Amino acid sequence: MKINSPEEALKRIDELEKEVAELKSENEKFCGRNFGGRKKHDEAWMSAYNDFVMKLTSRRKGH
């Protein structure tokens, strides 16, 4: 892209600054994710675990 005037340069700078802000925002979303490692034992995990234990113990009592 060829820039022929200071006004065009300022317009392009504004466009690039907006693009950088969008990319930073998107990058923050990905940086906050935890893709590996041991999972935290939050309420949802505890609920699923307790359901599993209940099903397992009721199945063992049936045999």
Buried (B, 14 or more C-beta within 10 A) or exposed (E): EEEEEEEEEEEEEEEEEEEEEEEEEEEEEEEEEEEEEEEEEEEEEEEEEEEEEEEEEEEEEEE
